């Protein structure tokens, strides 16, 4: 539940050594560049080194060309490869031109072969025409229309038997269409074509309007082997070029990617005369290693400062959690990373999310399946949510064992309970006597977690030296006293039969804390040492706060009541599985198990999605809103990712 300690870095040196410095910072893989004006106010005489990235154009040209090859070029270590910008631009242009030429040749050869095969396939549909039909193809004033008609349209031709020109000669057939030809005089073509169009005739392009289809078939049968040979030669030439130049292409691509990435550092650097200045951040653990490398570069001066002393510069945040909580950084970062001096809530999220999820999705069998699915999502697809679902599934298995539910079978574990000395399972969800227990338990979980969230707010506020917020805010000490006292008082009066809501109790633990919350803004400013701590108008402040107080009171109630969804989903899960078994019992034999399996799958998918969303909502809206801002900026280090 912490963030990595950071160091602010200032690097000053002569311009003729800037490339060495940028390379060293980039290769370190731990440098987060920052704007110089974030560190220095007076920048008179300073200018930016560059406004655009010189490596963008050659890299883009090379990337576009390589994308056409549909081959992968894994990035490699090129620390020993240092071509000039002119050499890289020349290589990129030449390689892109060569690849474009080869790709165009290959595409053209493939296109010609594909077109020839298509024409052959079409012509084959019309081979075997009767001799008199073949003679008709050569008539000067007659047009031949090759194509296909739906079979039901062929039957409709009988309706036009009085028209001598509406005659379709069938050559071949498939499942749905008849392929053939009809002839029309040129002076009647428009009228006859209109009739066939109404019959859904689909004309087919056949090369050689008056040629015999058999001649066309023979022509393409002779032509296709030549085209196949041309396509094979184009492919071999293409493959040979990539094989001979692949390593060289990979090195230039890797170097361009590296320098393009490192230019992000250059773009933030500033120049003054013959000197440059680069500022940024690194994790404290990497300070000595980077310092040792930069000290080897002549003219370079380094200055390190602990981020705790540079809070006005908004240090970036790198989350640092144990293996158990690390997957839940996904949820924290989705909301927003903490400020540098703010508490990292990831461990709190990990604990609460897993437990609440398990309670709401309590089923031993379905929890096991969820764990397996989560594991596969991570191992096979590298999906971050998979590493979260795995422990959530285990939590579901644990609570499923307590509730005695295995794929919806509520009494499958009864022998195990008896062996452990129980007369029945520890908790029967569907028993009406336990409904109130579930509802009150859910509210109890909410009260406990809200108080914990308020305590975390006090801790986080003290870390940020915001003592006023720690004491007087709705989630500060005053808020804890007010909320805790109201809950304890009501609980004692209603359920325990204890009369604790006495006048001293109400005045000391409810009224006074609420008054402190009411005047929290001026009190916070006063405690924090602000000079203008008084509001402009006390009357206006009081009127405004009267309305805000209603919202504050409602927030305590709504935040608490939101946890009713925990108990609701416990009942919903059991209810949905009950419906599945009621449906299954309407059939016998194999059908019973088919419905049970399908029902379990549907419930697992639907409920897992809903529970995951609802628990995240509780985290963000009910708990995070009490103690966490998420207004920090993430640590974005310049790092070249090499591929294996």
Buried (B, 14 or more C-beta within 10 A) or exposed (E): BEBBBBBBBBBBBBBEBBEBBBBBBBBBEBBBBBEBEBBEEEEEEBEEBEEEBBBEEBBBBBBEBBEBBEEEBEBBEBEEEEBEEEEBBEBBBEBBEEBBEBBEBBEEBBEBBEEBBEBBEBBBBBBEBEEEBBEBBEEEEBBBBBBBBBBEBBEEBEEBEEEEBBBBBEBBBEEEBBBBBBBBEEEEBEEBBEBBEEBEBEEBEBBEEEBBBBBBBBBBEEBBEEBBEBBEEBBEEBBEBBEEBEEEBBBBBBBBBBBBBBBBBBBBBBBBEEBBBBBBBBBEEBBEEBBEBBEEBEBBEBEEBEBEEBEEBBBBBBBBBEEEBBBBBBBBBEBBBBBBBBBBBBBBBBBBBBBBBBBBBBBBBBBBBBBEBBBBBBEEEEBBBBBBBBBBBBBBBBBBBBBBBBBBBBEBBBEEBEEEEEEEBEBBBBEEEBBEBBBBBBBBBBBEBBBBBBBBBBEBBBEBEBBBBBBBBBBBBBBBBBBBBBBBBEBBEEEEEEEBBEEEBBEEBBBBBBBBBBBBBBBBBBBEEEEEBEBEEEEEBEEEBEEBBEEBBEBBEEBBEBBBBBBBBBBBBBEBBEEBBEBBEEEEEEEBEEBBEEBBEEBBEEBBEBBBEBBBEBBBEBBBBBBBBBEBBEBEBBEBEEEE
